[in-house]
């Protein structure tokens, strides 16, 4: 995958760090994602939402960044939530690897903001 059109963007909404991924996100974009997640975790207790609703594809490097972020958020006393709806290829990444149970997941960005 070339990751063409992929975007990693960070915003703040209601004191929640929202990291939005769009397109096909692969190893070329994982360092930027990892940096955004690390910065969010460093804020300490609070909530970070990763919006995957517009992500058509994510590879194992993205999963690795998310797993690292989950550990960092837990250590900081923060909450990490993955928001969908999830594209079939993204959902399959979590199912095939057995990692879905590691994350708090929500069906929408709005739900992820408060769950």
N, C-alpha and C positions, 0 to 999 in steps of 0.2 A: 504494500500500500504506500502510496506516495504522500498521503496526508494532505493532498491539495484541497484548499478551501478550509482547512481546519483552523479553528480559532479558539484560543484560551483567553477569557476575559474575566476580570475580577471587579465586582462592585460591592457596595454596602447597601443593604435595605433593612430598615428597622433594627440596626445594630447587629445584623447578621452578615457575615462575609459570604457572598454568593460568587462561586467560581463557575462560569458557564463554559461548556465545551460545545463546539459546533463542527459538524462535518466528520471527516475520517481522521481520528486522532491516533497517532502512532508514536514510535520511538523518537521521531524528530520533534515532537511536541511535548513528550513526557518531562523533559527537564524544566520547561516553563510551568507545566502543571505542578510538578513537585515543588518548585520554588514558591508558587502561589499558595499551595497547601501548607508549606512550612511557615510561611509568613502568617497565615491565618492561625495556625496552631500556636505560634509564639505570642499571640494576643492574650493567651491564657484562657480562663473559663469563658465560655461563650459558645456560639453556634456557627458552624461553617456548613453551607449547603453547596454541593456540587450538582449543578443542573446538567443532566445528561439527556434531556428531552430532545435536543436537536443533534445528538451524536449518532451518526449512522454506523460507525465502526470504531472500536477501541481494541488495541492489542495488549499483549501481556505487559508491556512497559507501562501502560496506563494503569493496569491492575496493580502492578508493583508500587507505583506512586501512591495509589489509593490505599493500599495496605500499610505502607509506611506512614501515611497521613493518619490512618485510623489509630495506629500505635502512638503517634505523637500527640494527637488530640486527647486520647485517653490519659496519657501521662500528664498533660496540661490541665486535666479536668474539664476539657471542652467536649462538645458534641459535634460529630461529623455525620451528615445525612446526605444520602444520594437521592436525587430527585429525578423522576421520570415524567411522563411515560417513557419506558425504555424500548428502543428499537430492538428488533429480534436479535440482531448480531451482538448487541451490547448485553442483553439479557442472557444470551447463550454463553458469553464470556464468564459471567458469574456462575451460571449453572454448571458448565463443564468443569470448571476449576473447583467447584464446591465452596466458593468464597462468599456466596450470597449471605450466608448466615453470620458472617463477620461484620456486616454493615447494617446500619439502620437505613431502610429504604422507604421512600414515599412515592405514591403514584403521581404526584404533581408538585410543582415548586411551592405553591401555596400551602399545601399540607406539610411539606418539608420545613417550612419556616417556623412551624409551631409544634411538630410532633416530638 
